[in-house]
Structures are given as C-alpha cells and as structure tokens.
C-alpha cells in the first residue's frame, strides 16, 4: 500500500517449511524498526546521525540463515527466564525445579531452546499513527522443565519520530517464574562500522550493582555501591575508560557483564543513556524493570560473520538488557519473578534516539 507505515515480507524459511516473516515499522524520515517472527528478533533499527544519514545500529545478520546457524541472541526476545539461574535449580511452592544447564553450571536465557529459537505468531498489525506489530508465543507446561503454560504477548510500536517502544505481557495457568528481555547488541556508529563501543559514553541511573562470582551468579551479599568503583556510570563515562582496571569484578565478567539495580516502583523511567562520539547518535533507554544488565560484548570472539560480512569481535557492541535480577528465584531478597494464575507479568522498555553535534 502506498504511503503505508508497515511493510511485511518473508525473511526466510525454517527447515520444517514454515515461513519466517519480517515486519518493517516506519517512523519519521528514514527511521525503521525491522522485526522478524523467529525469536521475535529486532533484526534492524535504522536511526539518523548528526548529519542526517541513516544507518542500522544493531548487530545481527542480513539473511535468516545466520540466525538459524548460530545462537547468539542478536536482537532476540529472551525467555522464559533471561540471564542466569544458579545450577539451573530453584524451589517453587515447595517443589524443586531442575532446568537444563547451558552456561557452565548454570541455566541461561531460557535454557537449551528458549524463546529466541521459537517461531512467534503475528497477532495483529496496527497501521495507525503509531505503527505496531504484536507477536504471541505459547510456551507449554514443561517446556525446558519450566512449570505452567505461559501465554506471551509482545508489541513493538513506533511511539515517536525516532522512538521504539517494546511492551510484553505474560499469563500462566499455574505458578511459574518469568523474566523476559530484549537482547539487542547496539553500536551507535553503525552495525557495519567495525568500530568498537569502548569510546561510547554511557550513563546508568543506578547507585548499586550486583557483584558476581566467576560463573556470573550474584554473590550472596546485598547490592554493592558503584561509588569509587569502575562500575560508577552515574555521570557519563567512556565504556572503555576503566574496563581494563585491576578489579576482581571486571575479571569475573571479562569486562562489564553485570546487573545494575534500578528504582523498584514499576514506573517507566530513564535507566541509561548511550552516546556515540563520531555519529552523534544518542540512545536513551527507559524501562519499568528493576534491573539493567550492562554487557560490553566480551564474548564476541571474531568467529561470527554478521551484517555486511563483518566479523564481530570483543567490544563491538553494547547490550543494555532490562529485566528482573539474575538468580532471583533463589534469592528472596531480590525482586520476585513468580507469576501466579490471574496475575499479569508486564515489561515496558522504550528506546529513544536523538543526535548531538560531533
């Protein structure tokens, strides 16, 4: 349709013959969000720079074969439980649940075959002033050993000239746990720029973070103050300014791979601001989640060929993942991921883009 704010096509085909569809949401100018139904992935995000040039700012693949071949979570919707659960085990209402472990001794990002590897359904497309697509996935009881059927509903919506909103809801038929996030890898100089994000300036609106053990499970201690540590981003700092300091937490994470503790009142608020020095692109991330995982691309090792045939290497991208704190099913002092029948899990995150003069 001429002048349509939404386009849809086939992005690829699964081995069983099912089509993977791509939905393109258009904002003002050349702003675009491209979503595929496999993994509810944000496949591309086209954003202007300070000179008015548009470029894709999320890592990933140009063709579907790349997403199918390697599980690297580029742009994916992660669930049923984002981040890690120690030893893949937790107790729920007196019952012990054992999940598959897929990250050393721990369960990570939903297990062996999480939501990022599922084909989601298109529930609706909104061609209105704020173009949107809503995707759904039904996780059956016992999938990856998680209890309860989980009905998940996710909406990507263009809510401003250069603003993408992500809203997620989930309901269950029996007590379970749920913790969802989007796992986009951002490089505001451009996904094919070949430029590391170490000179990106980062602000995180948090006074505390979760210190981790060498397997990235939070230590059995209260949240640690960022003051006086390389983890203090309350005022904007270059990501790489302190990343190689002699700090045990940086050693444990191989860089930044830590949860920052945000306000817990459930309201949408600014959590982080990321700024690229050459393109002038600025991204503000707002969320209603209690935690923000800050990950400096430490495990990108040059083995994956991404968009434009570029090899993705360490610190080629920054992940900012809003979610409930890691290992929270085993930590009653942490925000709870428990969901009961009749309750609704909700997650709202906004990615707001602007530019400043380089």
C-alpha positions as CSV (number, residue, x, y, z in Angstrom):
1,X,0.0,0.0,0.0
2,X,1.4,3.4,-1.0
3,X,2.4,5.5,2.0
4,X,2.0,2.6,4.4
5,X,3.9,2.8,7.6
6,X,4.2,-1.0,7.7
7,X,5.6,-3.5,5.2
8,X,5.7,-7.3,5.5
9,X,7.6,-9.9,3.6
10,X,9.2,-13.4,4.0
11,X,12.6,-13.2,5.6
12,X,13.4,-16.9,5.5
13,X,12.2,-20.4,5.9
14,X,12.6,-22.9,8.7
15,X,13.8,-26.4,8.0
16,X,10.2,-27.6,8.5
17,X,9.0,-25.3,5.8
18,X,7.4,-22.6,8.0
19,X,8.0,-19.1,6.8
20,X,9.7,-16.5,9.0
21,X,8.1,-13.2,8.3
22,X,9.7,-9.7,8.6
23,X,7.6,-6.7,9.6
24,X,9.1,-3.2,8.9
25,X,7.7,-0.3,11.1
26,X,8.4,3.2,9.7
27,X,8.7,6.3,11.8
28,X,9.6,9.8,10.5
29,X,12.2,10.3,7.8
30,X,14.1,7.1,7.4
31,X,13.6,5.7,10.9
32,X,12.8,2.0,10.7
33,X,12.4,-1.0,13.0
34,X,12.6,-4.4,11.3
35,X,11.2,-7.3,13.3
36,X,11.3,-11.0,12.4
37,X,8.9,-13.6,13.8
38,X,11.8,-16.0,14.6
39,X,12.7,-15.2,18.2
40,X,10.7,-12.0,18.0
41,X,14.0,-10.6,16.9
42,X,14.7,-6.9,16.4
43,X,16.6,-7.5,13.2
44,X,17.5,-4.0,12.3
45,X,17.0,-0.5,13.7
46,X,17.6,2.4,11.3
47,X,18.5,5.6,13.0
48,X,19.7,9.1,11.8
49,X,23.1,10.5,12.7
50,X,24.1,14.2,13.3
51,X,24.4,14.8,9.6
52,X,21.1,13.3,8.7
53,X,22.5,10.0,7.4
54,X,20.6,6.8,8.4
55,X,22.3,3.6,9.4
56,X,21.4,0.3,11.2
57,X,22.6,0.4,14.9
58,X,22.0,-3.3,16.0
59,X,24.2,-6.2,15.3
60,X,22.8,-9.3,13.6
61,X,22.5,-10.9,10.2
62,X,21.4,-9.8,6.7
63,X,19.9,-13.2,6.0
64,X,17.9,-15.6,8.1
65,X,20.5,-18.4,7.7
66,X,22.8,-16.5,10.1
67,X,20.2,-16.5,12.9
68,X,19.4,-20.2,12.4
69,X,23.1,-21.3,12.2
70,X,24.3,-19.7,15.5
71,X,22.5,-18.9,18.7
72,X,24.0,-15.6,19.7
73,X,20.8,-13.8,20.8
74,X,21.2,-10.9,18.4
75,X,18.1,-8.7,18.9
76,X,16.2,-11.7,20.3
77,X,13.4,-11.8,22.8
78,X,14.8,-13.9,25.7
79,X,12.8,-16.1,28.0
80,X,11.3,-17.9,29.8
81,X,14.0,-16.6,32.2
82,X,16.5,-14.0,31.0
83,X,20.0,-14.2,32.5
84,X,21.2,-16.9,34.8
85,X,19.8,-19.3,37.4
86,X,22.4,-20.9,39.6
87,X,22.8,-24.7,38.8
88,X,19.6,-24.4,36.8
89,X,17.7,-25.1,40.0
90,X,15.1,-23.4,42.2
91,X,12.2,-24.1,44.5
92,X,8.7,-23.0,43.8
93,X,5.9,-23.6,46.3
94,X,7.9,-26.4,47.9
95,X,8.7,-28.2,44.7
96,X,12.3,-28.4,43.3
97,X,12.6,-27.5,39.6
98,X,15.6,-28.6,37.7
99,X,16.3,-26.8,34.4
100,X,18.8,-27.8,31.8
101,X,22.1,-26.1,32.3
102,X,23.6,-24.5,29.2
103,X,26.1,-21.9,30.6
104,X,28.8,-23.7,32.6
105,X,27.0,-24.9,35.7
106,X,24.0,-22.5,35.2
107,X,20.9,-22.1,33.2
108,X,21.0,-19.1,30.9
109,X,18.4,-17.2,28.8
110,X,15.7,-19.9,28.9
111,X,17.8,-23.0,28.5
112,X,18.8,-25.1,25.5
113,X,15.9,-24.0,23.3
114,X,14.5,-20.7,24.6
115,X,12.0,-18.2,23.2
116,X,14.8,-16.8,21.0
117,X,14.6,-20.1,19.0
118,X,10.8,-20.2,18.6
119,X,8.6,-19.0,15.7
120,X,6.2,-16.4,17.1
121,X,2.8,-15.7,15.6
122,X,1.7,-12.3,14.3
123,X,-1.4,-11.5,16.3
124,X,-2.1,-8.0,14.9
125,X,-0.6,-5.2,12.9
126,X,-1.6,-1.6,13.6
127,X,-1.3,0.8,10.6
128,X,-2.3,3.8,12.7
129,X,-0.3,6.9,13.7
130,X,1.9,4.7,15.9
131,X,2.6,1.7,13.7
132,X,3.0,-1.5,15.6
133,X,3.1,-5.3,15.4
134,X,2.0,-7.7,18.1
135,X,3.5,-11.1,18.3
136,X,2.5,-14.0,20.5
137,X,4.1,-17.3,21.7
138,X,2.6,-20.0,23.9
139,X,5.1,-21.9,25.9
140,X,3.6,-25.2,27.0
141,X,3.8,-26.6,30.6
142,X,7.1,-28.4,31.0
143,X,9.0,-26.7,28.1
144,X,12.7,-26.6,29.2
145,X,11.2,-28.0,32.5
146,X,9.5,-24.7,33.4
147,X,6.2,-25.3,35.2
148,X,2.9,-23.9,33.7
149,X,1.7,-22.9,30.3
150,X,2.8,-19.3,29.6
151,X,1.0,-17.1,27.1
152,X,3.3,-14.3,26.0
153,X,2.2,-11.2,24.1
154,X,4.8,-8.7,22.8
155,X,4.3,-5.4,20.9
156,X,6.9,-3.4,19.0
157,X,5.5,0.1,18.4
158,X,6.9,3.3,16.9
159,X,5.9,5.9,19.5
160,X,7.8,8.9,18.4
161,X,9.8,10.3,15.4
162,X,12.8,8.1,16.4
163,X,11.4,6.1,19.3
164,X,10.7,2.4,19.6
165,X,8.6,1.0,22.4
166,X,8.6,-2.6,23.5
167,X,5.8,-4.0,25.7
168,X,5.5,-7.5,26.9
169,X,2.8,-9.3,28.9
170,X,2.6,-12.9,30.1
171,X,-0.1,-15.0,31.8
172,X,0.1,-18.5,33.3
173,X,-2.2,-21.4,34.2
174,X,-0.2,-22.4,37.3
175,X,2.5,-20.8,39.4
176,X,5.8,-20.3,37.5
177,X,8.6,-17.9,37.0
178,X,9.0,-15.4,34.2
179,X,11.7,-12.8,33.3
180,X,11.8,-11.5,29.7
181,X,14.1,-9.1,27.9
182,X,15.3,-7.9,24.5
183,X,18.9,-8.8,23.8
184,X,19.9,-6.2,21.2
185,X,23.6,-5.5,20.6
186,X,23.9,-1.8,20.0
187,X,26.7,0.1,18.1
188,X,25.6,3.7,17.6
189,X,28.4,4.2,15.0
190,X,26.6,1.6,12.9
191,X,26.4,-2.2,12.8
192,X,28.9,-2.5,10.0
193,X,31.2,0.4,11.1
194,X,33.8,-2.0,12.5
195,X,34.2,0.5,15.4
196,X,34.3,-0.8,19.0
197,X,32.0,0.7,21.5
198,X,34.8,1.5,24.0
199,X,34.6,5.2,23.2
200,X,30.8,5.3,23.5
201,X,29.8,7.3,26.5
202,X,27.5,5.5,28.9
203,X,25.3,6.8,31.8
204,X,23.4,4.4,34.0
205,X,21.0,5.7,36.5
206,X,21.9,3.4,39.4
207,X,23.8,3.7,42.6
208,X,24.2,-0.1,43.1
209,X,25.1,-3.2,41.1
210,X,25.2,-6.9,41.7
211,X,28.7,-8.3,42.2
212,X,29.1,-11.7,40.6
213,X,31.2,-14.9,41.0
214,X,33.3,-16.3,38.1
215,X,30.2,-18.0,36.7
216,X,28.3,-14.7,36.7
217,X,25.9,-15.6,39.5
218,X,25.3,-12.7,42.0
219,X,27.4,-13.1,45.2
220,X,25.5,-13.8,48.5
221,X,25.6,-10.2,49.6
222,X,23.5,-7.1,49.2
223,X,23.9,-4.9,46.1
224,X,27.2,-3.2,46.1
225,X,27.6,0.6,45.8
226,X,29.0,1.8,42.5
227,X,30.8,4.7,44.2
228,X,34.5,4.5,44.0
229,X,34.5,1.6,41.5
230,X,34.9,1.2,37.7
231,X,31.1,0.5,37.8
232,X,30.1,4.1,38.5
233,X,28.3,5.4,35.4
234,X,26.1,7.9,37.2
235,X,27.9,10.5,35.3
236,X,28.6,9.6,31.6
237,X,31.9,7.8,31.1
238,X,33.5,6.2,28.1
239,X,32.8,2.5,28.3
240,X,36.5,1.6,27.9
241,X,37.9,4.2,30.3
242,X,38.1,1.8,33.2
243,X,37.4,-1.6,31.6
244,X,40.9,-2.8,32.0
245,X,41.5,-1.8,35.6
246,X,42.7,-4.4,38.0
247,X,39.3,-5.1,39.5
248,X,38.1,-8.6,40.5
249,X,34.6,-7.9,39.2
250,X,35.9,-6.9,35.8
251,X,37.9,-10.1,35.8
252,X,34.8,-12.2,36.7
253,X,32.8,-10.6,33.9
254,X,35.6,-10.4,31.4
255,X,34.6,-6.7,31.3
256,X,31.2,-5.4,32.1
257,X,28.5,-8.1,32.4
258,X,26.7,-7.0,35.5
259,X,23.2,-6.1,36.6
260,X,22.6,-2.6,37.8
261,X,19.8,-2.1,40.4
262,X,17.2,0.4,39.3
263,X,14.3,2.0,41.1
264,X,11.7,-0.6,42.1
265,X,8.5,1.3,41.8
266,X,7.4,-0.2,38.5
267,X,7.1,3.1,36.6
268,X,8.8,3.8,33.3
269,X,11.9,5.9,33.9
270,X,15.3,6.7,32.4
271,X,17.7,3.9,33.1
272,X,20.6,4.5,30.7
273,X,21.9,6.9,28.0
274,X,24.4,5.8,25.4
275,X,26.2,8.3,23.1
276,X,28.5,7.7,20.1
277,X,31.2,10.3,19.6
278,X,31.5,10.3,15.8
279,X,28.0,9.8,14.5
280,X,26.5,11.9,17.3
281,X,23.7,9.3,17.8
282,X,22.3,9.2,21.3
283,X,20.0,6.5,22.7
284,X,18.0,6.8,25.9
285,X,16.7,3.6,27.4
286,X,13.6,3.9,29.6
287,X,12.2,0.9,31.5
288,X,9.9,-0.2,34.3
289,X,12.1,-3.2,35.2
290,X,14.1,-3.4,38.4
291,X,17.4,-4.3,36.8
292,X,19.6,-3.4,33.7
293,X,22.2,-5.8,32.5
294,X,25.2,-3.9,31.1
295,X,27.3,-6.1,28.8
296,X,30.2,-4.9,26.8
297,X,30.3,-7.6,24.2
298,X,33.0,-9.5,26.0
299,X,32.4,-12.9,24.4
300,X,32.2,-11.7,20.8
301,X,35.3,-13.5,19.5
302,X,35.5,-13.0,15.8
303,X,34.0,-16.4,14.9
304,X,30.7,-14.9,13.8
305,X,30.2,-13.1,10.4
306,X,27.4,-10.6,10.7
307,X,25.9,-7.8,8.7
308,X,27.9,-6.7,5.7
309,X,30.2,-9.7,6.2
310,X,31.9,-8.1,9.2
311,X,33.4,-10.4,11.9
312,X,32.0,-9.4,15.3
313,X,34.8,-9.0,17.8
314,X,35.1,-8.2,21.5
315,X,33.5,-4.9,22.5
316,X,31.9,-4.4,19.0
317,X,28.6,-3.8,20.7
318,X,26.9,-2.8,24.0
319,X,23.9,-4.7,25.4
320,X,21.5,-2.9,27.7
321,X,19.0,-5.5,28.9
322,X,16.2,-4.5,31.3
323,X,14.9,-7.4,33.4
324,X,14.5,-8.8,36.9
325,X,17.7,-9.6,38.7
326,X,19.6,-12.8,37.9
327,X,19.1,-15.9,40.1
328,X,16.1,-14.2,41.7
329,X,14.1,-17.5,42.2
330,X,16.8,-18.4,44.7
331,X,17.1,-15.0,46.3
332,X,14.1,-13.9,48.4
333,X,15.9,-10.6,49.0
334,X,15.7,-9.9,45.2
335,X,12.7,-8.7,43.2
336,X,10.5,-11.8,42.6
337,X,9.9,-13.4,39.2
338,X,7.0,-15.5,40.5
339,X,3.8,-15.4,38.4
340,X,0.6,-17.0,39.6
341,X,-2.7,-17.6,37.7
342,X,-4.8,-14.4,37.4
343,X,-1.7,-12.2,37.6
344,X,-0.1,-10.5,34.6
345,X,3.6,-10.1,34.1
346,X,4.4,-6.8,32.4
347,X,7.5,-5.3,30.9
348,X,7.8,-1.9,29.2
349,X,11.0,-0.6,27.6
350,X,11.5,2.4,25.3
351,X,14.5,3.1,23.0
352,X,14.5,6.9,22.3
353,X,17.0,8.3,19.8
354,X,18.4,11.8,19.2
355,X,21.5,13.4,17.9
356,X,24.1,15.8,19.1
357,X,26.8,17.6,17.2
358,X,30.0,15.5,16.9
